[in-house]
Amino acid sequence: MDETETDLVNKRVNPNLIKRQEEIVTRLLESEKALRQQEEDNQRKSETAKPQPKTPPAAFEQYVKEKQRQTELLRTVPPSFAPFYKREADNYFRKTGGK
């Protein structure tokens, strides 16, 4: 490399200099190609997630049904309740949205 530099500075162009220059260019191109391939290999490839069905577990569905059944039982407040308790039950259902 130093010899090539000296020849270029002194303007001594000969077949040896041209051959060395070609070898240097070839090595640089090979190095560049190797680096590019190395970068490609290290890249991670991504895939878009596939949509998953959103079904709640059976135990949760059973819980919701049981809660609705209990709410309906509470909603049918017997008339023998005192007005205070009837109001409290109504307030509770209003606050919870009747769910």
DSSP file (Angstrom, degrees, kcal/mol; ACC not computed):
  #  RESIDUE AA STRUCTURE BP1 BP2  ACC     N-H-->O    O-->H-N    N-H-->O    O-->H-N    TCO  KAPPA ALPHA  PHI   PSI    X-CA   Y-CA   Z-CA
    1    1 A M     >        0   0    0      0, 0.0     4,-2.1     0, 0.0     5,-0.1   0.000 360.0 360.0 360.0 -44.1    0.0    0.0    0.0
    2    2 A D  H  >  +     0   0    0      1,-0.2     4,-2.5     2,-0.2     5,-0.2   0.887 360.0  52.8 -65.2 -38.3    2.8    2.4    0.9
    3    3 A E  H  > S+     0   0    0      1,-0.2     4,-2.4     2,-0.2    -1,-0.2   0.905 108.8  49.4 -64.5 -40.8    4.7    1.5   -2.3
    4    4 A T  H  > S+     0   0    0      2,-0.2     4,-2.3     1,-0.2    -1,-0.2   0.907 110.6  50.7 -63.7 -42.2    1.6    2.2   -4.3
    5    5 A E  H  X S+     0   0    0     -4,-2.1     4,-2.4     2,-0.2    -2,-0.2   0.917 110.3  49.0 -62.4 -44.0    1.2    5.6   -2.6
    6    6 A T  H  X S+     0   0    0     -4,-2.5     4,-2.4     1,-0.2    -2,-0.2   0.918 111.1  50.0 -62.7 -44.0    4.9    6.5   -3.3
    7    7 A D  H  <>S+     0   0    0     -4,-2.4     5,-3.0     1,-0.2     4,-0.2   0.893 111.7  48.5 -62.8 -39.2    4.5    5.5   -6.9
    8    8 A L  H ><5S+     0   0    0     -4,-2.3     3,-0.8     3,-0.2    -2,-0.2   0.900 111.6  48.9 -68.1 -39.9    1.4    7.7   -7.3
    9    9 A V  H 3<5S+     0   0    0     -4,-2.4    -2,-0.2     1,-0.2    -1,-0.2   0.900 114.8  44.7 -65.9 -40.5    3.0   10.7   -5.6
   10   10 A N  T 3<5S-     0   0    0     -4,-2.4    -1,-0.2    -5,-0.2    -2,-0.2   0.401 112.1-122.2 -85.1   3.5    6.1   10.4   -7.8
   11   11 A K  T < 5 +     0   0    0     -3,-0.8     2,-0.9    -4,-0.2    -3,-0.2   0.881  58.3 151.4  57.3  42.9    3.9    9.9  -10.9
   12   12 A R      < +     0   0    0     -5,-3.0     2,-0.6    -6,-0.2    -1,-0.2  -0.775  19.6 179.8-103.5  87.8    5.5    6.6  -11.7
   13   13 A V        +     0   0    0     -2,-0.9    -5,-0.0    -3,-0.1     3,-0.0  -0.794  14.6 148.0 -92.4 122.0    2.7    4.7  -13.5
   14   14 A N     >  -     0   0    0     -2,-0.6     4,-2.0     1,-0.0     3,-0.3  -0.899  62.6 -92.6-143.5 171.3    3.7    1.3  -14.6
   15   15 A P  H  > S+     0   0    0      0, 0.0     4,-2.2     0, 0.0     5,-0.1   0.832 123.4  56.6 -59.4 -32.4    2.0   -2.1  -15.1
   16   16 A N  H  > S+     0   0    0      2,-0.2     4,-2.4     1,-0.2     5,-0.2   0.918 107.0  48.6 -63.8 -43.6    3.0   -3.1  -11.5
   17   17 A L  H  > S+     0   0    0     -3,-0.3     4,-2.5     2,-0.2    -1,-0.2   0.911 111.3  49.4 -62.9 -43.9    1.2   -0.1  -10.0
   18   18 A I  H  X S+     0   0    0     -4,-2.0     4,-2.3     2,-0.2    -1,-0.2   0.908 110.8  50.4 -63.3 -41.6   -1.9   -0.7  -12.1
   19   19 A K  H  X S+     0   0    0     -4,-2.2     4,-2.1     2,-0.2    -2,-0.2   0.922 111.2  48.1 -63.1 -44.3   -2.0   -4.4  -10.9
   20   20 A R  H  X S+     0   0    0     -4,-2.4     4,-2.4     1,-0.2    -2,-0.2   0.909 110.8  51.6 -62.9 -41.8   -1.6   -3.4   -7.3
   21   21 A Q  H  X S+     0   0    0     -4,-2.5     4,-2.6     1,-0.2    -1,-0.2   0.910 108.8  50.6 -61.4 -42.8   -4.4   -0.8   -7.6
   22   22 A E  H  X S+     0   0    0     -4,-2.3     4,-2.5     1,-0.2    -1,-0.2   0.897 110.1  50.2 -62.9 -40.2   -6.7   -3.4   -9.1
   23   23 A E  H  X S+     0   0    0     -4,-2.1     4,-2.5     2,-0.2    -2,-0.2   0.902 110.5  49.8 -64.1 -40.9   -5.9   -5.8   -6.2
   24   24 A I  H  X S+     0   0    0     -4,-2.4     4,-2.4     2,-0.2    -2,-0.2   0.933 111.9  47.6 -63.4 -45.6   -6.7   -3.0   -3.7
   25   25 A V  H  X S+     0   0    0     -4,-2.6     4,-2.5     1,-0.2    -2,-0.2   0.914 111.5  51.3 -62.1 -42.7  -10.0   -2.2   -5.4
   26   26 A T  H  X S+     0   0    0     -4,-2.5     4,-2.4     1,-0.2    -2,-0.2   0.927 110.9  47.5 -60.6 -46.1  -10.9   -5.9   -5.5
   27   27 A R  H  X S+     0   0    0     -4,-2.5     4,-2.4     1,-0.2    -1,-0.2   0.896 111.8  50.4 -63.5 -40.0  -10.2   -6.3   -1.8
   28   28 A L  H  X S+     0   0    0     -4,-2.4     4,-2.5     2,-0.2    -1,-0.2   0.915 111.2  48.1 -64.3 -42.7  -12.2   -3.2   -0.9
   29   29 A L  H  X S+     0   0    0     -4,-2.5     4,-2.4     2,-0.2    -2,-0.2   0.907 112.0  49.5 -64.6 -41.2  -15.2   -4.4   -3.0
   30   30 A E  H  X S+     0   0    0     -4,-2.4     4,-2.4     2,-0.2    -2,-0.2   0.905 111.3  49.7 -63.3 -41.0  -15.0   -7.9   -1.4
   31   31 A S  H  X S+     0   0    0     -4,-2.4     4,-2.4     2,-0.2    -2,-0.2   0.917 110.9  49.1 -63.6 -43.5  -14.9   -6.3    2.1
   32   32 A E  H  X S+     0   0    0     -4,-2.5     4,-2.3     1,-0.2    -2,-0.2   0.908 111.4  49.6 -62.4 -42.1  -17.9   -4.1    1.3
   33   33 A K  H  X S+     0   0    0     -4,-2.4     4,-2.4     2,-0.2    -2,-0.2   0.911 110.3  50.4 -63.4 -43.0  -19.8   -7.1    0.0
   34   34 A A  H  X S+     0   0    0     -4,-2.4     4,-2.2     1,-0.2    -2,-0.2   0.904 110.7  49.2 -62.9 -42.0  -19.0   -9.1    3.1
   35   35 A L  H  X S+     0   0    0     -4,-2.4     4,-2.2     2,-0.2    -1,-0.2   0.908 110.4  50.6 -63.9 -41.4  -20.1   -6.3    5.4
   36   36 A R  H  X S+     0   0    0     -4,-2.3     4,-2.0     1,-0.2    -2,-0.2   0.915 111.4  47.9 -63.2 -43.0  -23.4   -5.9    3.5
   37   37 A Q  H  X S+     0   0    0     -4,-2.4     4,-2.2     1,-0.2    -1,-0.2   0.886 109.8  53.1 -64.7 -38.5  -24.1   -9.6    3.8
   38   38 A Q  H  X S+     0   0    0     -4,-2.2     4,-1.6     1,-0.2    -1,-0.2   0.897 108.7  49.6 -64.5 -40.1  -23.3   -9.5    7.5
   39   39 A E  H  X S+     0   0    0     -4,-2.2     4,-0.8     1,-0.2    -1,-0.2   0.897 110.5  50.6 -65.0 -40.0  -25.8   -6.7    8.0
   40   40 A E  H >< S+     0   0    0     -4,-2.0     3,-0.6     1,-0.2    -2,-0.2   0.896 108.8  51.5 -65.1 -40.0  -28.5   -8.6    6.1
   41   41 A D  H 3< S+     0   0    0     -4,-2.2    -1,-0.2     1,-0.2    -2,-0.2   0.846 108.5  51.2 -66.5 -34.2  -28.0  -11.7    8.1
   42   42 A N  H 3< S+     0   0    0     -4,-1.6    -1,-0.2    -5,-0.2    -2,-0.2   0.625  86.3 104.1 -80.7 -12.7  -28.3   -9.9   11.5
   43   43 A Q    <<  -     0   0    0     -4,-0.8     2,-0.4    -3,-0.6    -3,-0.0  -0.480  68.9-134.2 -72.5 138.7  -31.5   -8.2   10.5
   44   44 A R        -     0   0    0     -2,-0.2     2,-0.5     1,-0.0    -2,-0.1  -0.740  12.7-137.8 -91.3 139.6  -34.6   -9.7   12.2
   45   45 A K        -     0   0    0     -2,-0.4     2,-0.3     2,-0.0    -1,-0.0  -0.827  18.8-151.9 -98.5 134.5  -37.6  -10.3   10.0
   46   46 A S        -     0   0    0     -2,-0.5     2,-0.4     0, 0.0     0, 0.0  -0.726   6.6-159.7-107.0 155.5  -41.0   -9.4   11.5
   47   47 A E        -     0   0    0     -2,-0.3     2,-0.2     3,-0.0     3,-0.1  -0.980  27.0-110.1-130.3 145.2  -44.4  -10.8   10.8
   48   48 A T        -     0   0    0     -2,-0.4     2,-0.1     1,-0.1     0, 0.0  -0.512  42.3-105.5 -73.0 139.7  -47.7   -9.2   11.5
   49   49 A A        -     0   0    0     -2,-0.2    -1,-0.1     1,-0.1     3,-0.0  -0.362  30.9-123.3 -66.5 142.7  -49.7  -10.8   14.3
   50   50 A K        -     0   0    0      1,-0.1     2,-0.1    -2,-0.1    -1,-0.1  -0.672  33.7 -99.9 -86.2 141.5  -52.6  -13.0   13.3
   51   51 A P        -     0   0    0      0, 0.0    -1,-0.1     0, 0.0     0, 0.0  -0.381  37.2-150.0 -63.9 134.5  -56.0  -12.0   14.8
   52   52 A Q        -     0   0    0     -2,-0.1     2,-0.1    -3,-0.0    -3,-0.0  -0.857  21.0-109.1-105.3 138.3  -56.9  -14.2   17.7
   53   53 A P        -     0   0    0      0, 0.0     2,-1.0     0, 0.0    -1,-0.0  -0.439  26.1-140.3 -66.2 138.1  -60.5  -15.0   18.6
   54   54 A K        +     0   0    0     -2,-0.1    -2,-0.0     2,-0.0     0, 0.0  -0.752  37.7 155.4-104.6  87.6  -61.6  -13.3   21.7
   55   55 A T        -     0   0    0     -2,-1.0     3,-0.1     0, 0.0     0, 0.0  -0.954  38.4-129.7-114.2 127.5  -63.7  -15.8   23.6
   56   56 A P        -     0   0    0      0, 0.0     5,-0.0     0, 0.0    -2,-0.0  -0.371  37.5 -91.4 -70.0 154.1  -64.1  -15.4   27.4
   57   57 A P     >  -     0   0    0      0, 0.0     4,-1.8     0, 0.0     3,-0.4  -0.264  31.7-117.3 -63.1 152.9  -63.5  -18.6   29.4
   58   58 A A  H  > S+     0   0    0      1,-0.2     4,-2.3     2,-0.2     5,-0.2   0.856 114.2  58.5 -61.3 -36.2  -66.5  -20.7   30.2
   59   59 A A  H  > S+     0   0    0      1,-0.2     4,-2.1     2,-0.2    -1,-0.2   0.874 105.0  50.7 -63.0 -36.5  -66.1  -20.1   34.0
   60   60 A F  H  > S+     0   0    0     -3,-0.4     4,-2.5     2,-0.2    -1,-0.2   0.915 109.0  50.3 -67.8 -42.6  -66.4  -16.3   33.4
   61   61 A E  H  X S+     0   0    0     -4,-1.8     4,-2.2     1,-0.2    -2,-0.2   0.909 110.9  49.7 -61.3 -41.1  -69.6  -16.8   31.3
   62   62 A Q  H  X S+     0   0    0     -4,-2.3     4,-2.4     1,-0.2    -1,-0.2   0.902 109.7  51.8 -64.2 -40.4  -71.1  -19.0   34.1
   63   63 A Y  H  X S+     0   0    0     -4,-2.1     4,-2.5     2,-0.2    -2,-0.2   0.914 109.1  49.9 -61.6 -44.0  -70.1  -16.3   36.7
   64   64 A V  H  X S+     0   0    0     -4,-2.5     4,-2.3     2,-0.2    -2,-0.2   0.915 111.0  48.9 -63.0 -43.3  -71.9  -13.6   34.6
   65   65 A K  H  X S+     0   0    0     -4,-2.2     4,-2.3     1,-0.2    -1,-0.2   0.919 112.0  48.8 -62.5 -43.2  -75.1  -15.7   34.3
   66   66 A E  H  X S+     0   0    0     -4,-2.4     4,-2.4     1,-0.2    -2,-0.2   0.900 110.7  50.6 -64.0 -40.6  -75.1  -16.4   38.0
   67   67 A K  H  X S+     0   0    0     -4,-2.5     4,-2.5     2,-0.2    -1,-0.2   0.903 110.1  49.9 -64.3 -41.4  -74.6  -12.7   38.9
   68   68 A Q  H  X S+     0   0    0     -4,-2.3     4,-2.3     2,-0.2    -1,-0.2   0.904 110.3  50.7 -63.0 -40.7  -77.5  -11.8   36.6
   69   69 A R  H  X S+     0   0    0     -4,-2.3     4,-1.9     1,-0.2    -2,-0.2   0.923 111.9  46.9 -63.2 -43.6  -79.7  -14.4   38.2
   70   70 A Q  H  X S+     0   0    0     -4,-2.4     4,-2.3     1,-0.2    -2,-0.2   0.886 110.5  52.9 -66.0 -38.0  -78.8  -13.0   41.7
   71   71 A T  H  X S+     0   0    0     -4,-2.5     4,-2.4     1,-0.2    -1,-0.2   0.909 108.1  50.5 -63.6 -41.6  -79.4   -9.4   40.6
   72   72 A E  H  X S+     0   0    0     -4,-2.3     4,-1.5     1,-0.2    -1,-0.2   0.887 109.1  51.9 -64.1 -37.6  -82.9  -10.4   39.3
   73   73 A L  H  < S+     0   0    0     -4,-1.9    -2,-0.2     1,-0.2    -1,-0.2   0.917 112.8  44.8 -64.1 -41.3  -83.6  -12.0   42.6
   74   74 A L  H  < S+     0   0    0     -4,-2.3    -2,-0.2     1,-0.2    -1,-0.2   0.853 107.2  59.5 -69.6 -34.0  -82.6   -8.9   44.5
   75   75 A R  H  < S+     0   0    0     -4,-2.4     2,-2.2     1,-0.2    -1,-0.2   0.839  91.5  70.2 -65.4 -32.4  -84.5   -6.7   42.1
   76   76 A T  S  < S-     0   0    0     -4,-1.5    -1,-0.2    -5,-0.2    -4,-0.0  -0.467  76.2-178.5 -85.2  69.2  -87.7   -8.4   43.0
   77   77 A V        -     0   0    0     -2,-2.2    -3,-0.1    -3,-0.1    -2,-0.1  -0.547  28.6-118.9 -71.8 125.1  -87.8   -6.9   46.4
   78   78 A P    >   -     0   0    0      0, 0.0     3,-1.8     0, 0.0    -1,-0.1  -0.345  17.5-121.1 -65.1 147.3  -90.9   -8.2   48.3
   79   79 A P  T 3  S+     0   0    0      0, 0.0     7,-0.1     0, 0.0    -2,-0.1   0.640 104.3  78.0 -64.4 -13.9  -93.3   -5.5   49.4
   80   80 A S  T 3  S+     0   0    0      2,-0.0     2,-0.1     3,-0.0    -3,-0.0   0.581  71.2 106.8 -74.9  -6.6  -92.9   -6.5   53.0
   81   81 A F  S <  S-     0   0    0     -3,-1.8    -4,-0.0     1,-0.1     0, 0.0  -0.410  82.1-106.4 -68.8 147.8  -89.5   -4.6   53.1
   82   82 A A     >  -     0   0    0      1,-0.1     4,-2.1    -2,-0.1     3,-0.4  -0.410  30.7-111.3 -68.3 151.7  -89.5   -1.4   55.0
   83   83 A P  H  > S+     0   0    0      0, 0.0     4,-2.5     0, 0.0     5,-0.2   0.845 117.0  58.6 -55.6 -35.3  -89.4    1.8   52.8
   84   84 A F  H  > S+     0   0    0      1,-0.2     4,-2.2     2,-0.2     5,-0.1   0.939 108.9  43.0 -60.0 -47.6  -85.9    2.5   54.0
   85   85 A Y  H  > S+     0   0    0     -3,-0.4     4,-2.4     2,-0.2    -1,-0.2   0.857 112.2  53.6 -69.0 -35.1  -84.6   -0.9   52.7
   86   86 A K  H  X S+     0   0    0     -4,-2.1     4,-2.3     2,-0.2    -1,-0.2   0.924 110.3  47.6 -64.0 -43.3  -86.5   -0.6   49.5
   87   87 A R  H  X S+     0   0    0     -4,-2.5     4,-2.8     2,-0.2    -2,-0.2   0.912 110.8  51.7 -62.8 -43.1  -84.9    2.8   48.8
   88   88 A E  H  X S+     0   0    0     -4,-2.2     4,-2.3     1,-0.2    -2,-0.2   0.914 110.4  48.0 -61.0 -43.1  -81.5    1.5   49.7
   89   89 A A  H  X S+     0   0    0     -4,-2.4     4,-2.3     2,-0.2    -1,-0.2   0.917 112.2  49.4 -64.0 -42.9  -81.9   -1.4   47.2
   90   90 A D  H  X S+     0   0    0     -4,-2.3     4,-2.2     2,-0.2    -2,-0.2   0.916 110.8  50.0 -62.4 -43.2  -83.1    1.0   44.5
   91   91 A N  H  X S+     0   0    0     -4,-2.8     4,-2.6     1,-0.2     5,-0.2   0.910 109.3  52.3 -60.9 -42.3  -80.1    3.3   45.1
   92   92 A Y  H  X S+     0   0    0     -4,-2.3     4,-2.2     1,-0.2     6,-0.3   0.936 110.9  46.1 -59.3 -47.5  -77.8    0.3   44.8
   93   93 A F  H  X>S+     0   0    0     -4,-2.3     5,-2.0     1,-0.2     4,-0.5   0.858 112.1  51.4 -66.4 -34.5  -79.3   -0.8   41.5
   94   94 A R  H ><5S+     0   0    0     -4,-2.2     3,-0.6     3,-0.2    -1,-0.2   0.921 111.6  47.0 -66.8 -43.3  -79.1    2.8   40.2
   95   95 A K  H 3<5S+     0   0    0     -4,-2.6    -2,-0.2     1,-0.2    -1,-0.2   0.873 114.2  46.2 -67.9 -37.5  -75.5    3.2   41.1
   96   96 A T  H ><5S-     0   0    0     -4,-2.2     3,-0.8    -5,-0.2    -1,-0.2   0.509 113.9-116.1 -84.4  -3.2  -74.4   -0.1   39.7
   97   97 A G  T <<5 -     0   0    0     -3,-0.6    -3,-0.2    -4,-0.5    -4,-0.1   0.664  57.0 -75.5  79.3  14.8  -76.4    0.5   36.5
   98   98 A G  T 3 <       0   0    0     -5,-2.0    -1,-0.2    -6,-0.3    -4,-0.1   0.673 360.0 360.0  72.7  16.1  -78.7   -2.4   37.1
   99   99 A K    <         0   0    0     -3,-0.8   -28,-0.1    -6,-0.2    -2,-0.1   0.459 360.0 360.0 -87.3 360.0  -76.1   -4.9   36.1
